[in-house]
Amino acid sequence: MKTAVAYTRVSTAEQGRSGLGLEAQRAAIEAFAAREQITILGWFSECQSGKRISDTLEERPQLRAALGAANAARAPVLVSKLDRLSRDVHFISGLMAHKVPFLVAELGADVDPFMLHLFAALAEKERAMISQRTKAALAALKARGVKLGAPAGTARPDVAARWEAYRLRKESVDIGQVTA
């Protein structure tokens, strides 16, 4: 019997609250597992941006836990898309260099390391393009005279978002290890 540990990730607290991104990832993982006759041993989920300069396991407690559970079970970590693991080529190649087994539902069960490197590079490029689009959109709004940021005297949105992401990560640590 083939087994795996499932991992899902969304980038923002808002996505985490809506649950839609996590539900779509879970559905893709479940469909892949059914096709490949893989039993999911446990589910791990977190809300953590993929655009950080240093994408480390210290910043991703649920990924670290998923890797630990997978290692203990001698099973791979299963994600819906490679960018849910990371949008950083170095991070992905580091996992591969350390022989951390993972499966990507979108790419299939037999994807070779070369293809994983290519898709990791594409995910990293997409991260850069997202950043460029966001900066361009904010510049366009500012040029039209739209005031950006929170009104004076209110909490800064980035600080509030970080606290919300922390709260969601803390909750996911508490519930993330519940098996399906």
C-alpha positions, 0 to 999 in steps of 0.5 A, a space after each residue: 500500500 502506498 502512503 503519503 502525508 498531505 500538505 496545503 498552503 495559502 499565502 495570505 490570512 484572507 485566503 486562509 479565512 476563506 478556505 477556498 484555496 485550501 479546499 481546492 488543494 485538498 480536492 486535487 490531492 484527494 483526486 490524485 491519491 485516489 487515482 494513484 491508490 495512495 492513502 493519506 496518513 495526515 493533513 498539514 496546512 498553513 498560511 504563509 507567504 511564498 514571497 519571503 527572501 528566506 523561505 526556511 522550515 523555521 518559518 513553516 512549522 506545518 511543513 516541518 511537521 509534515 516532513 517529520 511525519 512523512 520521514 517517520 512513516 517513510 512516505 513522501 509529502 504530497 502537495 497539489 502544486 509545486 508552488 504550494 511547497 515553495 516558490 523558491 528554486 533554492 528551497 525546492 532543490 535543497 529538499 531534493 538534494 537532501 533526498 526529501 521525497 515529495 509528490 506533486 499532484 499536478 505533475 504526476 507520480 513519475 515526474 523526474 528531477 529535471 522537470 521539478 527544477 524547471 517547475 520550481 524556476 517557473 514558480 519563482 519567476 511567477 513570484 517575481 511577476 506577482 510582485 511586479 504586477 502588485 507594485 504597478 497596480 499600487 503605483 497606478 492607484 497612487 498616480 490617480 490620487 488614491 490614498 494608500 495604506 490605513 487611515 491615520 490612527 488605525 493599525 497598519 494593515 501589514 502589521 494586522 495581517 501578520 498578526 492574523 497570519 500568526 493566529 491562523 498558523 498557531 491554530 493550524 499547528 493545533 489542528 493541522 495534525 488531524 488525520 482525514 
